[in-house]
Amino acid sequence: MSSPVTDTSQELVGEYQHGYHFPDESVFKTRKGLDEQIVNAISERKGEPDWMRQFRLRSLAAFRKKSMPNWGADLSDLDFDDLYYYAKPTDQKGRTWEDVPENIKKTFERIGIPEAERKFLAGVGAQYDSEVVYHSIKEDLAKKGVIFTDPETAVREHPDLVKQYFGTVIPYLDNKFAALNSAVWSGGSFVYVPKGVKVEVPLQAYFRINARSFGQFERTLIIADEGSFVHYIEGCTAPVYATESLHSAVVEIIALPGSRVRYTTIQNWSNDVYNLVTKRAMAYKDAVVEWVDGNIGSKRTMKYPSIWLMGEGAHGEVLSIAFAGKGQEQDTGGKAVHAANHTSSVITAKSISRGGGIASYRGLLKVNPGLHDVRSRVVCDALILDEHSASNTFPYMEIDSDDVSIEHEARVSRISEEQLFYLMSRGMTEAEASLMIVSGFLDPLVKQLPMEYAVELNRLIELEMEGTVG
Amino acid sequence: MPSAAAVSAEPLWMRTLRTRAREQFQSLKWPTTAEEEWRRTDLSRVPLDSFAPVKPAAPSCPADVERGAASGLLRFQSARCLESALDPRLYEAGVRLLPLDNALEEFEAPLHSLYQKALAEIDNRFLAWHYAEWSHGALLWVPAGLEITEPFLIDFQEDGDGIMSAPHLAVFLGVGARASVVQRISSRGGAAGGAGLLCNAVVDVRLGDASALQLWEQQELAPGDIYIRHAQAEVGRDASLRHFDAEFGSRLAKSRVDCALGGTGAEAFLDGAYYCRKGQHMDLRTVQRHRSPKAMSRAVYKGAVDGGGRTVYQGLIEVSPGAAGTDAWLTNRNLVLGEAARADSIPTLKIGNNDVKCSHGSTTGKLNAEELFYLQSRGLSAAAAREMLVIGYFEDMLTAAPEAFRESTLDTIRGRLRVA
């Protein structure tokens, strides 16, 4: 079915570093394309209750009706009929690391998940193709009542929680890609943190696409009950294929009163993946939601993590980093919707474009009518590293109240010659100096990442920067 | 349709251009909220097809009226030129300030090329409608090297109900010329409950190398009218445009100022002040189009919104790949003065090149409570303190304006604050 990477595909995707994969051993796979039959097959395969099957079918109808966005990244090459919508990798779920199939383990090792992470991180939901194959929850977390599982299990074992929250933050009618995900979702994470519980170590899931032309549609739902805290980390890296792959996830977060949720993503799909993701959080009274969103890979990304500030005292933050290299279009940003008094939000975006890449910031700041004491600040910084690359900024601000303080700034520039000259006069090569300036530019955001991610991100930026000078 | 007499009096080239524009009008549809530029201005409930184009009046223009301190003056009422005046020394030097229909023969070449280019770039039905049906207008021609201090005054009073009037202003500055123009568009308003007037105005500006134009526009249409305005400027090498747009009137205003910096070292200042009252909808757009290296542009739009008013500002800085050394920024500030006021701010950047310095900023907020308190503690009434702060907010944009323009703009704002 698949063959080792050839020289041709290497050329097609440039210098992508994680371009290896193992033979595809998917056990069950639907045919290409999407219709009721496929959706029913997915639902049946998962042994879902009828309400979820009906939800999928309603979503499919919505997907057909919704039009493609007439803005954002260029999606004209995307062919919905030329994709597989479901594949189930292995029959059994691994309980411990030893139980995970050898070839999947090897793939993870090649990506470089540090040994330390496997040992110390609380729960690892490692996703191979579209289903969770490996899952463990540290005992003390389980004792505290934290649920960290895949959404299929949640549908089976916690149907009440799922029914109460699933699709409430991002309804299936929200947009075309959310509708698509709602119809064919598979895998992802389900997290429930009970009242007052603070999860001190980040929860992580690694995602991986490994079948040719195979779309991946994770569905993540995080519910932080009153006064709880959780940090969820999602990292992606995918092997190389010449045909386009589609990744269209939906992530819903419910931060109940007084809770805090931080969601960190480092997205590094290979340069042939369409990454069209809907992420949204509801922050209730005195809750805090933070999105840290790094986008390095993919061919086209459209992703705008959103926070709806629903209760008094709620606070939202979005930190967005985008790196657009050759052939890439990163259309990213953040949204904050203020729906209650005494709410505040901060959106900080930094982007770098080089080698003909296009980095666009797109964001929304909305203040609903009749609100008081609303504060928001949106700052975008962009660096363009060569004359072939482009950077766009589209911040939308819709202010419907008078007692507000809204600030927005954006700057686009290149690496200043004075800075380069100064560093080179201190003995650095131009490449070293450029890298140092770029690292410094991103530093405020990289600092927000857990250490191992900061290391990974810095390494990736270094790789991306290779050959930018001269 | 224009009256047969007026159109047949036009030279063939203009009739041909009108026909072409009419074809474009037929093939285009009215803008809908599906288009980004019109997303926040919904015209679906405006019966656009019911507005009949106003008939161009037979040219009759008593010349040599008192022009005051101005270099020249043109005054229109309902598509008819009422007054025209020009400093005789400027006339001697080759300056022309003419009703557009009187200028078609003498200025065939520049007008023809300007209109041809405009038709090629039409991107919405209102523009096509304007070029097909323009009813009256003014042409200002300043030959190379002439520097004129006193402003030219152009006054369009657009009265009517259920009609579409299409005033046009065309300004040509020769190499190294300098001039200043004040344009005022107003209306008295029709009967209550009428359809109002649809004023579909266009301003075309062509600036030769090293020339400098100041263009001060003020819009005070009656509260029942609709205002659609496209200003299009091309700024040549080392030339400079200072455009100021004061928007007060109409129930629905959709205005666009699109400035192309087409020559190396060109500069443009696109500034605007708007005051939006209850029931008004204002959607203003500026485009700073950097097509040449080392050009500089600035846009500063400041608005005040009363309760129940709705404003949209959409700014764009677009930098072409070849426009190295671009220096551009834009700023939008909104002052919300009442409950249920809505101010949308969309300052965007599209940058296709790395040798740039581009930025934008936007703030939205209400009057500073501490400043209000301080002024009141010095004995000012709450209303006087509020007026002082709002006037101060707008006043610093008008320091370079001709005095009469500055005063009338600030007077309009004062009048609104006193009523509110």
Interface residues (C-beta under 8 A of the other chain):
Chain A: N70 W71 P369 G370 A382 I384 L385 D386 E387 H388 S389 A390 S391 N392 T393 F394 P395 Y396 M397 E398 I399 D400 S401 D402 D403 V404 S405 I406 E407 H408 E409 A410 R411 V412 S413 R414
Chain B: A34 E36 G307 P321 A324 N334 V336 L337 G338 E339 A340 A341 R342 A343 D344 S345 I346 P347 T348 L349 K350 I351 G352 N353 N354 D355 V356 K357 C358 S359 H360 G361 S362 T363 T364 G365 K366
